[in-house]
């Protein structure tokens, strides 16, 4: 049985978010002593791979999901990737605020995915 477009979208956006998170934040740890434009160029290179996954993900997802649903899905996946990144890679403490943010996103998911 072939995978539905929404499943492909989730998979591709999840992978895209890994690249996005590293592009946006890894330079704070890895390139903090380099000039900002070096960090920007490295981040831009990483972001290319994000876009190579994100653009097809949104095109595939738009077959089944509306624009608002794609956006909220993106936000949920962003937090799903960001929290482990912050804790394990950036060595930030795990905060209860991440839980509260996740609960707020569950509310957003409810409202954007409920039937009209």
Backbone as XML, in Angstrom:
<?xml version="1.0"?>
<chain id="A" units="angstrom">
  <residue number="1" name="UNK">
    <atom name="N" x="0.843" y="-1.176" z="0.000"/>
    <atom name="CA" x="0.000" y="0.000" z="0.000"/>
    <atom name="C" x="0.891" y="1.243" z="0.000"/>
  </residue>
  <residue number="2" name="UNK">
    <atom name="N" x="0.724" y="2.117" z="-0.977"/>
    <atom name="CA" x="1.565" y="3.316" z="-1.048"/>
    <atom name="C" x="1.239" y="4.288" z="0.088"/>
  </residue>
  <residue number="3" name="UNK">
    <atom name="N" x="2.252" y="5.053" z="0.474"/>
    <atom name="CA" x="2.063" y="6.039" z="1.536"/>
    <atom name="C" x="1.254" y="7.222" z="1.021"/>
  </residue>
  <residue number="4" name="UNK">
    <atom name="N" x="0.364" y="7.717" z="1.864"/>
    <atom name="CA" x="-0.429" y="8.895" z="1.523"/>
    <atom name="C" x="0.470" y="10.120" z="1.459"/>
  </residue>
  <residue number="5" name="UNK">
    <atom name="N" x="0.066" y="11.123" z="0.685"/>
    <atom name="CA" x="0.866" y="12.351" z="0.603"/>
    <atom name="C" x="1.161" y="12.984" z="1.967"/>
  </residue>
  <residue number="6" name="UNK">
    <atom name="N" x="0.209" y="12.939" z="2.894"/>
    <atom name="CA" x="0.439" y="13.544" z="4.211"/>
    <atom name="C" x="1.596" y="12.863" z="4.937"/>
  </residue>
  <residue number="7" name="UNK">
    <atom name="N" x="1.735" y="11.565" z="4.792"/>
    <atom name="CA" x="2.835" y="10.850" z="5.450"/>
    <atom name="C" x="4.179" y="11.230" z="4.834"/>
  </residue>
  <residue number="8" name="UNK">
    <atom name="N" x="4.218" y="11.328" z="3.512"/>
    <atom name="CA" x="5.442" y="11.779" z="2.842"/>
    <atom name="C" x="5.796" y="13.192" z="3.299"/>
  </residue>
  <residue number="9" name="UNK">
    <atom name="N" x="4.775" y="14.018" z="3.431"/>
    <atom name="CA" x="4.991" y="15.393" z="3.877"/>
    <atom name="C" x="5.613" y="15.422" z="5.263"/>
  </residue>
  <residue number="10" name="UNK">
    <atom name="N" x="5.072" y="14.649" z="6.182"/>
    <atom name="CA" x="5.612" y="14.605" z="7.546"/>
    <atom name="C" x="7.055" y="14.132" z="7.535"/>
  </residue>
  <residue number="11" name="UNK">
    <atom name="N" x="7.342" y="13.072" z="6.806"/>
    <atom name="CA" x="8.701" y="12.530" z="6.742"/>
    <atom name="C" x="9.680" y="13.558" z="6.173"/>
  </residue>
  <residue number="12" name="UNK">
    <atom name="N" x="9.327" y="14.166" z="5.054"/>
    <atom name="CA" x="10.215" y="15.145" z="4.420"/>
    <atom name="C" x="10.373" y="16.403" z="5.273"/>
  </residue>
  <residue number="13" name="UNK">
    <atom name="N" x="9.288" y="16.865" z="5.891"/>
    <atom name="CA" x="9.395" y="18.051" z="6.742"/>
    <atom name="C" x="10.206" y="17.768" z="8.002"/>
  </residue>
  <residue number="14" name="UNK">
    <atom name="N" x="10.104" y="16.573" z="8.517"/>
    <atom name="CA" x="10.914" y="16.201" z="9.679"/>
    <atom name="C" x="12.397" y="16.267" z="9.330"/>
  </residue>
  <residue number="15" name="UNK">
    <atom name="N" x="12.767" y="15.687" z="8.199"/>
    <atom name="CA" x="14.169" y="15.741" z="7.766"/>
    <atom name="C" x="14.581" y="17.176" z="7.458"/>
  </residue>
  <residue number="16" name="UNK">
    <atom name="N" x="13.700" y="17.931" z="6.832"/>
    <atom name="CA" x="13.973" y="19.334" z="6.533"/>
    <atom name="C" x="14.247" y="20.126" z="7.800"/>
  </residue>
  <residue number="17" name="UNK">
    <atom name="N" x="13.476" y="19.843" z="8.841"/>
    <atom name="CA" x="13.643" y="20.558" z="10.100"/>
    <atom name="C" x="14.969" y="20.255" z="10.774"/>
  </residue>
  <residue number="18" name="UNK">
    <atom name="N" x="15.497" y="19.082" z="10.574"/>
    <atom name="CA" x="16.828" y="18.778" z="11.123"/>
    <atom name="C" x="17.849" y="19.717" z="10.483"/>
  </residue>
  <residue number="19" name="UNK">
    <atom name="N" x="17.827" y="19.822" z="9.163"/>
    <atom name="CA" x="18.743" y="20.739" z="8.477"/>
    <atom name="C" x="18.489" y="22.191" z="8.890"/>
  </residue>
  <residue number="20" name="UNK">
    <atom name="N" x="17.209" y="22.570" z="8.971"/>
    <atom name="CA" x="16.866" y="23.941" z="9.329"/>
    <atom name="C" x="17.403" y="24.293" z="10.715"/>
  </residue>
  <residue number="21" name="UNK">
    <atom name="N" x="17.223" y="23.403" z="11.660"/>
    <atom name="CA" x="17.653" y="23.674" z="13.026"/>
    <atom name="C" x="19.167" y="23.830" z="13.092"/>
  </residue>
  <residue number="22" name="UNK">
    <atom name="N" x="19.882" y="22.968" z="12.396"/>
    <atom name="CA" x="21.340" y="23.111" z="12.373"/>
    <atom name="C" x="21.751" y="24.393" z="11.662"/>
  </residue>
  <residue number="23" name="UNK">
    <atom name="N" x="21.085" y="24.725" z="10.566"/>
    <atom name="CA" x="21.419" y="25.955" z="9.837"/>
    <atom name="C" x="21.182" y="27.188" z="10.704"/>
  </residue>
  <residue number="24" name="UNK">
    <atom name="N" x="20.127" y="27.186" z="11.477"/>
    <atom name="CA" x="19.764" y="28.357" z="12.266"/>
    <atom name="C" x="20.577" y="28.497" z="13.543"/>
  </residue>
  <residue number="25" name="UNK">
    <atom name="N" x="20.937" y="27.361" z="14.173"/>
    <atom name="CA" x="21.469" y="27.459" z="15.525"/>
    <atom name="C" x="22.831" y="26.823" z="15.771"/>
  </residue>
  <residue number="26" name="UNK">
    <atom name="N" x="23.270" y="25.876" z="14.976"/>
    <atom name="CA" x="24.533" y="25.180" z="15.263"/>
    <atom name="C" x="25.731" y="26.120" z="15.232"/>
  </residue>
  <residue number="27" name="UNK">
    <atom name="N" x="25.665" y="27.172" z="14.433"/>
    <atom name="CA" x="26.782" y="28.118" z="14.365"/>
    <atom name="C" x="27.030" y="28.798" z="15.712"/>
  </residue>
  <residue number="28" name="UNK">
    <atom name="N" x="26.007" y="28.857" z="16.561"/>
    <atom name="CA" x="26.181" y="29.467" z="17.882"/>
    <atom name="C" x="27.181" y="28.679" z="18.727"/>
  </residue>
  <residue number="29" name="UNK">
    <atom name="N" x="27.260" y="27.389" z="18.470"/>
    <atom name="CA" x="28.209" y="26.537" z="19.187"/>
    <atom name="C" x="29.487" y="26.328" z="18.393"/>
  </residue>
  <residue number="30" name="UNK">
    <atom name="N" x="29.346" y="26.030" z="17.126"/>
    <atom name="CA" x="30.485" y="25.599" z="16.314"/>
    <atom name="C" x="31.297" y="26.745" z="15.722"/>
  </residue>
  <residue number="31" name="UNK">
    <atom name="N" x="30.669" y="27.859" z="15.434"/>
    <atom name="CA" x="31.356" y="28.948" z="14.733"/>
    <atom name="C" x="31.326" y="30.251" z="15.518"/>
  </residue>
  <residue number="32" name="UNK">
    <atom name="N" x="31.205" y="30.167" z="16.817"/>
    <atom name="CA" x="31.047" y="31.378" z="17.627"/>
    <atom name="C" x="32.270" y="32.284" z="17.595"/>
  </residue>
  <residue number="33" name="UNK">
    <atom name="N" x="33.433" y="31.740" z="17.257"/>
    <atom name="CA" x="34.641" y="32.568" z="17.199"/>
    <atom name="C" x="34.927" y="33.087" z="15.786"/>
  </residue>
  <residue number="34" name="UNK">
    <atom name="N" x="34.141" y="32.647" z="14.823"/>
    <atom name="CA" x="34.322" y="33.089" z="13.434"/>
    <atom name="C" x="33.492" y="34.340" z="13.177"/>
  </residue>
  <residue number="35" name="UNK">
    <atom name="N" x="33.867" y="35.120" z="12.168"/>
    <atom name="CA" x="33.034" y="36.280" z="11.802"/>
    <atom name="C" x="31.621" y="35.835" z="11.411"/>
  </residue>
  <residue number="36" name="UNK">
    <atom name="N" x="30.658" y="36.714" z="11.616"/>
    <atom name="CA" x="29.265" y="36.362" z="11.366"/>
    <atom name="C" x="29.008" y="35.934" z="9.927"/>
  </residue>
  <residue number="37" name="UNK">
    <atom name="N" x="29.729" y="36.540" z="8.964"/>
    <atom name="CA" x="29.463" y="36.212" z="7.560"/>
    <atom name="C" x="29.925" y="34.804" z="7.214"/>
  </residue>
  <residue number="38" name="UNK">
    <atom name="N" x="30.938" y="34.287" z="7.917"/>
    <atom name="CA" x="31.342" y="32.882" z="7.724"/>
    <atom name="C" x="30.218" y="31.972" z="8.213"/>
  </residue>
  <residue number="39" name="UNK">
    <atom name="N" x="29.682" y="32.282" z="9.400"/>
    <atom name="CA" x="28.563" y="31.508" z="9.939"/>
    <atom name="C" x="27.355" y="31.581" z="9.003"/>
  </residue>
  <residue number="40" name="UNK">
    <atom name="N" x="27.119" y="32.752" z="8.435"/>
    <atom name="CA" x="25.992" y="32.912" z="7.526"/>
    <atom name="C" x="26.166" y="32.062" z="6.266"/>
  </residue>
  <residue number="41" name="UNK">
    <atom name="N" x="27.368" y="32.033" z="5.715"/>
    <atom name="CA" x="27.619" y="31.229" z="4.516"/>
    <atom name="C" x="27.486" y="29.739" z="4.796"/>
  </residue>
  <residue number="42" name="UNK">
    <atom name="N" x="28.018" y="29.303" z="5.932"/>
    <atom name="CA" x="27.880" y="27.884" z="6.309"/>
    <atom name="C" x="26.405" y="27.548" z="6.514"/>
  </residue>
  <residue number="43" name="UNK">
    <atom name="N" x="25.703" y="28.414" z="7.226"/>
    <atom name="CA" x="24.272" y="28.188" z="7.464"/>
    <atom name="C" x="23.486" y="28.160" z="6.154"/>
  </residue>
  <residue number="44" name="UNK">
    <atom name="N" x="23.847" y="29.032" z="5.250"/>
    <atom name="CA" x="23.188" y="29.069" z="3.947"/>
    <atom name="C" x="23.394" y="27.747" z="3.203"/>
  </residue>
  <residue number="45" name="UNK">
    <atom name="N" x="24.606" y="27.213" z="3.269"/>
    <atom name="CA" x="24.882" y="25.924" z="2.637"/>
    <atom name="C" x="24.053" y="24.801" z="3.226"/>
  </residue>
  <residue number="46" name="UNK">
    <atom name="N" x="23.903" y="24.801" z="4.549"/>
    <atom name="CA" x="23.077" y="23.783" z="5.206"/>
    <atom name="C" x="21.607" y="23.984" z="4.834"/>
  </residue>
  <residue number="47" name="UNK">
    <atom name="N" x="21.189" y="25.232" z="4.780"/>
    <atom name="CA" x="19.788" y="25.544" z="4.481"/>
    <atom name="C" x="19.387" y="25.093" z="3.082"/>
  </residue>
  <residue number="48" name="UNK">
    <atom name="N" x="20.325" y="25.006" z="2.167"/>
    <atom name="CA" x="20.008" y="24.501" z="0.827"/>
    <atom name="C" x="19.370" y="23.124" z="0.920"/>
  </residue>
  <residue number="49" name="UNK">
    <atom name="N" x="19.941" y="22.252" z="1.773"/>
    <atom name="CA" x="19.401" y="20.903" z="1.920"/>
    <atom name="C" x="18.022" y="20.933" z="2.578"/>
  </residue>
  <residue number="50" name="UNK">
    <atom name="N" x="17.831" y="21.901" z="3.474"/>
    <atom name="CA" x="16.498" y="22.072" z="4.061"/>
    <atom name="C" x="15.479" y="22.348" z="2.966"/>
  </residue>
  <residue number="51" name="UNK">
    <atom name="N" x="15.795" y="23.291" z="2.085"/>
    <atom name="CA" x="14.858" y="23.666" z="1.031"/>
    <atom name="C" x="14.652" y="22.548" z="0.015"/>
  </residue>
  <residue number="52" name="UNK">
    <atom name="N" x="15.675" y="21.742" z="-0.227"/>
    <atom name="CA" x="15.522" y="20.625" z="-1.160"/>
    <atom name="C" x="14.542" y="19.581" z="-0.632"/>
  </residue>
  <residue number="53" name="UNK">
    <atom name="N" x="14.306" y="19.584" z="0.661"/>
    <atom name="CA" x="13.317" y="18.682" z="1.264"/>
    <atom name="C" x="11.986" y="19.398" z="1.527"/>
  </residue>
  <residue number="54" name="UNK">
    <atom name="N" x="12.063" y="20.642" z="1.971"/>
    <atom name="CA" x="10.873" y="21.390" z="2.369"/>
    <atom name="C" x="9.966" y="21.725" z="1.190"/>
  </residue>
  <residue number="55" name="UNK">
    <atom name="N" x="10.539" y="22.144" z="0.080"/>
    <atom name="CA" x="9.707" y="22.532" z="-1.068"/>
    <atom name="C" x="8.905" y="21.342" z="-1.601"/>
  </residue>
  <residue number="56" name="UNK">
    <atom name="N" x="9.537" y="20.181" z="-1.855"/>
    <atom name="CA" x="8.715" y="19.049" z="-2.299"/>
    <atom name="C" x="7.731" y="18.584" z="-1.225"/>
  </residue>
  <residue number="57" name="UNK">
    <atom name="N" x="8.125" y="18.674" z="0.057"/>
    <atom name="CA" x="7.217" y="18.267" z="1.134"/>
    <atom name="C" x="5.931" y="19.091" z="1.095"/>
  </residue>
  <residue number="58" name="UNK">
    <atom name="N" x="6.073" y="20.397" z="0.946"/>
    <atom name="CA" x="4.888" y="21.245" z="0.917"/>
    <atom name="C" x="4.069" y="21.038" z="-0.349"/>
  </residue>
  <residue number="59" name="UNK">
    <atom name="N" x="4.720" y="20.787" z="-1.455"/>
    <atom name="CA" x="3.971" y="20.516" z="-2.689"/>
    <atom name="C" x="3.194" y="19.213" z="-2.583"/>
  </residue>
  <residue number="60" name="UNK">
    <atom name="N" x="3.824" y="18.197" z="-2.004"/>
    <atom name="CA" x="3.137" y="16.909" z="-1.813"/>
    <atom name="C" x="2.004" y="17.076" z="-0.806"/>
  </residue>
  <residue number="61" name="UNK">
    <atom name="N" x="2.292" y="17.738" z="0.308"/>
    <atom name="CA" x="1.288" y="17.899" z="1.350"/>
    <atom name="C" x="0.083" y="18.701" z="0.922"/>
  </residue>
  <residue number="62" name="UNK">
    <atom name="N" x="0.294" y="19.646" z="0.023"/>
    <atom name="CA" x="-0.796" y="20.507" z="-0.431"/>
    <atom name="C" x="-1.853" y="19.735" z="-1.224"/>
  </residue>
  <residue number="63" name="UNK">
    <atom name="N" x="-1.537" y="18.486" z="-1.573"/>
    <atom name="CA" x="-2.529" y="17.630" z="-2.220"/>
    <atom name="C" x="-3.643" y="17.236" z="-1.249"/>
  </residue>
  <residue number="64" name="UNK">
    <atom name="N" x="-3.314" y="17.126" z="0.045"/>
    <atom name="CA" x="-4.288" y="16.689" z="1.057"/>
    <atom name="C" x="-4.553" y="17.723" z="2.139"/>
  </residue>
  <residue number="65" name="UNK">
    <atom name="N" x="-3.611" y="18.610" z="2.364"/>
    <atom name="CA" x="-3.709" y="19.565" z="3.469"/>
    <atom name="C" x="-3.849" y="20.980" z="2.929"/>
  </residue>
  <residue number="66" name="UNK">
    <atom name="N" x="-4.518" y="21.830" z="3.705"/>
    <atom name="CA" x="-4.581" y="23.222" z="3.279"/>
    <atom name="C" x="-3.364" y="23.973" z="3.826"/>
  </residue>
  <residue number="67" name="UNK">
    <atom name="N" x="-3.245" y="25.217" z="3.450"/>
    <atom name="CA" x="-2.063" y="26.004" z="3.801"/>
    <atom name="C" x="-1.889" y="26.139" z="5.315"/>
  </residue>
  <residue number="68" name="UNK">
    <atom name="N" x="-2.970" y="26.404" z="6.023"/>
    <atom name="CA" x="-2.894" y="26.520" z="7.476"/>
    <atom name="C" x="-2.451" y="25.220" z="8.134"/>
  </residue>
  <residue number="69" name="UNK">
    <atom name="N" x="-2.953" y="24.113" z="7.638"/>
    <atom name="CA" x="-2.556" y="22.811" z="8.176"/>
    <atom name="C" x="-1.075" y="22.540" z="7.930"/>
  </residue>
  <residue number="70" name="UNK">
    <atom name="N" x="-0.592" y="22.894" z="6.740"/>
    <atom name="CA" x="0.839" y="22.736" z="6.465"/>
    <atom name="C" x="1.676" y="23.571" z="7.429"/>
  </residue>
  <residue number="71" name="UNK">
    <atom name="N" x="1.237" y="24.775" z="7.713"/>
    <atom name="CA" x="1.997" y="25.657" z="8.598"/>
    <atom name="C" x="2.036" y="25.129" z="10.029"/>
  </residue>
  <residue number="72" name="UNK">
    <atom name="N" x="0.903" y="24.714" z="10.561"/>
    <atom name="CA" x="0.872" y="24.192" z="11.930"/>
    <atom name="C" x="1.649" y="22.887" z="12.021"/>
  </residue>
  <residue number="73" name="UNK">
    <atom name="N" x="1.549" y="22.045" z="11.005"/>
    <atom name="CA" x="2.355" y="20.822" z="10.966"/>
    <atom name="C" x="3.835" y="21.165" z="11.032"/>
  </residue>
  <residue number="74" name="UNK">
    <atom name="N" x="4.246" y="22.171" z="10.278"/>
    <atom name="CA" x="5.637" y="22.626" z="10.290"/>
    <atom name="C" x="6.056" y="23.058" z="11.687"/>
  </residue>
  <residue number="75" name="UNK">
    <atom name="N" x="5.196" y="23.799" z="12.372"/>
    <atom name="CA" x="5.529" y="24.284" z="13.718"/>
    <atom name="C" x="5.658" y="23.143" z="14.718"/>
  </residue>
  <residue number="76" name="UNK">
    <atom name="N" x="4.790" y="22.161" z="14.629"/>
    <atom name="CA" x="4.867" y="20.996" z="15.518"/>
    <atom name="C" x="6.168" y="20.244" z="15.275"/>
  </residue>
  <residue number="77" name="UNK">
    <atom name="N" x="6.504" y="20.031" z="14.022"/>
    <atom name="CA" x="7.739" y="19.317" z="13.701"/>
    <atom name="C" x="8.962" y="20.127" z="14.104"/>
  </residue>
  <residue number="78" name="UNK">
    <atom name="N" x="8.887" y="21.449" z="13.978"/>
    <atom name="CA" x="9.999" y="22.301" z="14.397"/>
    <atom name="C" x="10.286" y="22.118" z="15.883"/>
  </residue>
  <residue number="79" name="UNK">
    <atom name="N" x="9.256" y="22.147" z="16.710"/>
    <atom name="CA" x="9.458" y="21.957" z="18.146"/>
    <atom name="C" x="9.927" y="20.537" z="18.448"/>
  </residue>
  <residue number="80" name="UNK">
    <atom name="N" x="9.414" y="19.566" z="17.718"/>
    <atom name="CA" x="9.811" y="18.165" z="17.902"/>
    <atom name="C" x="11.293" y="17.975" z="17.640"/>
  </residue>
  <residue number="81" name="UNK">
    <atom name="N" x="11.830" y="18.664" z="16.661"/>
    <atom name="CA" x="13.257" y="18.568" z="16.341"/>
    <atom name="C" x="14.079" y="19.482" z="17.250"/>
  </residue>
  <residue number="82" name="UNK">
    <atom name="N" x="13.543" y="20.675" z="17.546"/>
    <atom name="CA" x="14.309" y="21.659" z="18.297"/>
    <atom name="C" x="14.626" y="21.221" z="19.725"/>
  </residue>
  <residue number="83" name="UNK">
    <atom name="N" x="13.682" y="20.641" z="20.413"/>
    <atom name="CA" x="13.907" y="20.298" z="21.818"/>
    <atom name="C" x="15.062" y="19.305" z="21.976"/>
  </residue>
  <residue number="84" name="UNK">
    <atom name="N" x="15.087" y="18.188" z="21.261"/>
    <atom name="CA" x="16.259" y="17.307" z="21.384"/>
    <atom name="C" x="17.561" y="17.982" z="20.945"/>
  </residue>
  <residue number="85" name="UNK">
    <atom name="N" x="17.490" y="18.823" z="19.915"/>
    <atom name="CA" x="18.669" y="19.562" z="19.476"/>
    <atom name="C" x="19.198" y="20.450" z="20.600"/>
  </residue>
  <residue number="86" name="UNK">
    <atom name="N" x="18.303" y="21.202" z="21.223"/>
    <atom name="CA" x="18.703" y="22.117" z="22.294"/>
    <atom name="C" x="19.304" y="21.358" z="23.473"/>
  </residue>
  <residue number="87" name="UNK">
    <atom name="N" x="18.708" y="20.237" z="23.820"/>
    <atom name="CA" x="19.161" y="19.481" z="24.992"/>
    <atom name="C" x="20.434" y="18.697" z="24.702"/>
  </residue>
  <residue number="88" name="UNK">
    <atom name="N" x="20.452" y="17.946" z="23.618"/>
    <atom name="CA" x="21.569" y="17.029" z="23.362"/>
    <atom name="C" x="22.735" y="17.662" z="22.617"/>
  </residue>
  <residue number="89" name="UNK">
    <atom name="N" x="22.457" y="18.550" z="21.690"/>
    <atom name="CA" x="23.534" y="19.152" z="20.903"/>
    <atom name="C" x="24.055" y="20.440" z="21.526"/>
  </residue>
  <residue number="90" name="UNK">
    <atom name="N" x="23.128" y="21.309" z="21.906"/>
    <atom name="CA" x="23.524" y="22.598" z="22.467"/>
    <atom name="C" x="23.745" y="22.536" z="23.980"/>
  </residue>
  <residue number="91" name="UNK">
    <atom name="N" x="23.405" y="21.391" z="24.579"/>
    <atom name="CA" x="23.610" y="21.180" z="26.024"/>
    <atom name="C" x="22.819" y="22.160" z="26.883"/>
  </residue>
  <residue number="92" name="UNK">
    <atom name="N" x="21.647" y="22.551" z="26.397"/>
    <atom name="CA" x="20.748" y="23.415" z="27.161"/>
    <atom name="C" x="19.948" y="22.532" z="28.126"/>
  </residue>
  <residue number="93" name="UNK">
    <atom name="N" x="19.527" y="23.077" z="29.243"/>
    <atom name="CA" x="18.705" y="22.269" z="30.152"/>
    <atom name="C" x="17.317" y="22.033" z="29.563"/>
  </residue>
  <residue number="94" name="UNK">
    <atom name="N" x="16.751" y="20.874" z="29.870"/>
    <atom name="CA" x="15.380" y="20.583" z="29.456"/>
    <atom name="C" x="14.454" y="21.429" z="30.319"/>
  </residue>
  <residue number="95" name="UNK">
    <atom name="N" x="13.612" y="22.207" z="29.683"/>
    <atom name="CA" x="12.757" y="23.145" z="30.405"/>
    <atom name="C" x="11.302" y="22.712" z="30.333"/>
  </residue>
  <residue number="96" name="UNK">
    <atom name="N" x="10.599" y="22.969" z="31.396"/>
    <atom name="CA" x="9.172" y="22.707" z="31.420"/>
    <atom name="C" x="8.440" y="23.580" z="30.398"/>
  </residue>
  <residue number="97" name="UNK">
    <atom name="N" x="9.041" y="24.701" z="30.050"/>
    <atom name="CA" x="8.434" y="25.595" z="29.055"/>
    <atom name="C" x="8.249" y="24.905" z="27.703"/>
  </residue>
  <residue number="98" name="UNK">
    <atom name="N" x="9.104" y="23.945" z="27.380"/>
    <atom name="CA" x="8.927" y="23.202" z="26.130"/>
    <atom name="C" x="7.619" y="22.407" z="26.164"/>
  </residue>
  <residue number="99" name="UNK">
    <atom name="N" x="7.304" y="21.850" z="27.321"/>
    <atom name="CA" x="6.045" y="21.130" z="27.471"/>
    <atom name="C" x="4.870" y="22.075" z="27.268"/>
  </residue>
  <residue number="100" name="UNK">
    <atom name="N" x="4.920" y="23.240" z="27.907"/>
    <atom name="CA" x="3.826" y="24.201" z="27.763"/>
    <atom name="C" x="3.689" y="24.654" z="26.309"/>
  </residue>
  <residue number="101" name="UNK">
    <atom name="N" x="4.813" y="24.892" z="25.640"/>
    <atom name="CA" x="4.770" y="25.268" z="24.223"/>
    <atom name="C" x="4.137" y="24.157" z="23.393"/>
  </residue>
  <residue number="102" name="UNK">
    <atom name="N" x="4.507" y="22.924" z="23.708"/>
    <atom name="CA" x="3.923" y="21.786" z="22.996"/>
    <atom name="C" x="2.418" y="21.685" z="23.215"/>
  </residue>
  <residue number="103" name="UNK">
    <atom name="N" x="1.972" y="21.952" z="24.437"/>
    <atom name="CA" x="0.535" y="21.927" z="24.705"/>
    <atom name="C" x="-0.192" y="23.036" z="23.947"/>
  </residue>
  <residue number="104" name="UNK">
    <atom name="N" x="0.433" y="24.192" z="23.850"/>
    <atom name="CA" x="-0.162" y="25.265" z="23.047"/>
    <atom name="C" x="-0.266" y="24.851" z="21.587"/>
  </residue>
  <residue number="105" name="UNK">
    <atom name="N" x="0.766" y="24.178" z="21.095"/>
    <atom name="CA" x="0.724" y="23.702" z="19.707"/>
    <atom name="C" x="-0.364" y="22.645" z="19.516"/>
  </residue>
  <residue number="106" name="UNK">
    <atom name="N" x="-0.601" y="21.823" z="20.532"/>
    <atom name="CA" x="-1.705" y="20.850" z="20.424"/>
    <atom name="C" x="-3.035" y="21.581" z="20.243"/>
  </residue>
  <residue number="107" name="UNK">
    <atom name="N" x="-3.190" y="22.706" z="20.937"/>
    <atom name="CA" x="-4.387" y="23.520" z="20.726"/>
    <atom name="C" x="-4.459" y="24.031" z="19.299"/>
  </residue>
  <residue number="108" name="UNK">
    <atom name="N" x="-3.334" y="24.488" z="18.774"/>
    <atom name="CA" x="-3.296" y="24.958" z="17.385"/>
    <atom name="C" x="-3.643" y="23.826" z="16.421"/>
  </residue>
  <residue number="109" name="UNK">
    <atom name="N" x="-3.108" y="22.637" z="16.696"/>
    <atom name="CA" x="-3.419" y="21.472" z="15.852"/>
    <atom name="C" x="-4.921" y="21.199" z="15.874"/>
  </residue>
  <residue number="110" name="UNK">
    <atom name="N" x="-5.497" y="21.220" z="17.055"/>
    <atom name="CA" x="-6.939" y="20.977" z="17.164"/>
    <atom name="C" x="-7.732" y="21.955" z="16.297"/>
  </residue>
  <residue number="111" name="UNK">
    <atom name="N" x="-7.443" y="23.252" z="16.466"/>
    <atom name="CA" x="-8.244" y="24.246" z="15.767"/>
    <atom name="C" x="-8.015" y="24.236" z="14.258"/>
  </residue>
  <residue number="112" name="UNK">
    <atom name="N" x="-6.817" y="23.958" z="13.823"/>
    <atom name="CA" x="-6.550" y="24.027" z="12.386"/>
    <atom name="C" x="-6.961" y="22.750" z="11.653"/>
  </residue>
  <residue number="113" name="UNK">
    <atom name="N" x="-7.027" y="21.613" z="12.384"/>
    <atom name="CA" x="-7.381" y="20.347" z="11.733"/>
    <atom name="C" x="-8.821" y="19.910" z="11.981"/>
  </residue>
  <residue number="114" name="UNK">
    <atom name="N" x="-9.549" y="20.613" z="12.824"/>
    <atom name="CA" x="-10.942" y="20.219" z="13.065"/>
    <atom name="C" x="-11.761" y="20.468" z="11.815"/>
  </residue>
  <residue number="115" name="UNK">
    <atom name="N" x="-12.839" y="19.786" z="11.703"/>
    <atom name="CA" x="-13.694" y="19.949" z="10.535"/>
    <atom name="C" x="-14.321" y="21.320" z="10.482"/>
  </residue>
  <residue number="116" name="UNK">
    <atom name="N" x="-14.594" y="21.781" z="9.281"/>
    <atom name="CA" x="-15.214" y="23.104" z="9.110"/>
    <atom name="C" x="-16.674" y="23.091" z="9.514"/>
  </residue>
</chain>
